[in-house]
């Protein structure tokens, strides 16, 4: 399976075939072909040839990193909202 993935994705990216044609050729859904492409783009050809467990570990590490970043951004948004509320209160009391 990895060989067909690593051979198929470059064909699609180089414009030699389409996702739909490749899905028909390999009897898989278009979404699965898109996942192959996403994996290829994220990790390059070697990622399609490695043990799926190691790919999963990389995905989990990236997922954790993204979740941490989302958490940081949520906290920043909350701080900005509170600061905006405080400034808004001060501004309205200034004009009263």
N, C-alpha and C positions, 0 to 999 in steps of 0.2 A: 504494500500500500504506500509506503513512504516513497518508493521509487516512482510510482505514478504521480504522486503529489509533486515531488521535486522536479519531475520532467514536465508536468502539465502547467504548473504555475508560470514558469518563464514563457511558455508558448502563448499564454493568455496575455501576460504583461507586454510581450513584444508584438501583440496584435495579430499573431498567426491564427488564432482561433478565438472563439467567444466563450464566456462562462456557460452559456446554454449548450453550445456544442460539446464542450468538455464534459458537462454533466451527463448529457446523453451518451457520450462515448464510454464513460465509466459507470453508467447506471447509478448515479447519485443525484441528490437534490442540488439545485443551484446554490442554496445556502451553505452546503458543505464545501463546494468549490470556493465560495467566498471566504469561508474559514481558512481554507488552505492558503488563499492569497493573503489574508490578514496575518497568518502565522509567518508566511514567507517574508512579508514586508517587515514584520516586527523582529524577526530573528534570523532571517536569511536562509539560504538553502540548507545549511547544516541542521537547522532546527527541525526540518522535515524528515531528517534521517535518524535522529536520535531517539532514545527511549522516550515514549510518551510521558512516563513519570517525571523525567527531568524537565520536559517542556511544561508539565503541570506545575512543577516547583517554581519555575521561572514566572509562570503566569501568577501563581499565588503571591510571590514576592512583589511583583509589579502591582497586583491588586491591593496588597497591604500598603504599599507606598502611596498609591492613589487615594486610598481611604484615609490615610493619615493626612494627606494634603487637603482633602475635602474637609476633614475635621478642623484643620487650621483655618481654612477659608471661612467656614461657618462661624468660628469664634471671632474672626476679624469682622465679619458682617454684623454679628451681635454687638460688638464693641462700637462699631460705626453707627449703628442704629441708636444705641444708648447715648452716644455723644451728640448725635443729631437731635435727640429728644431734649437733652439738657440745653443745648444751644438754642433750640426753638423756645423752650421755657424762658430762658434768659432774655431772648429777643422780645418775646411777647410781654414780659414784665418790664422791660426797658421802655416800651411804648405805652404802657398803662399809666 
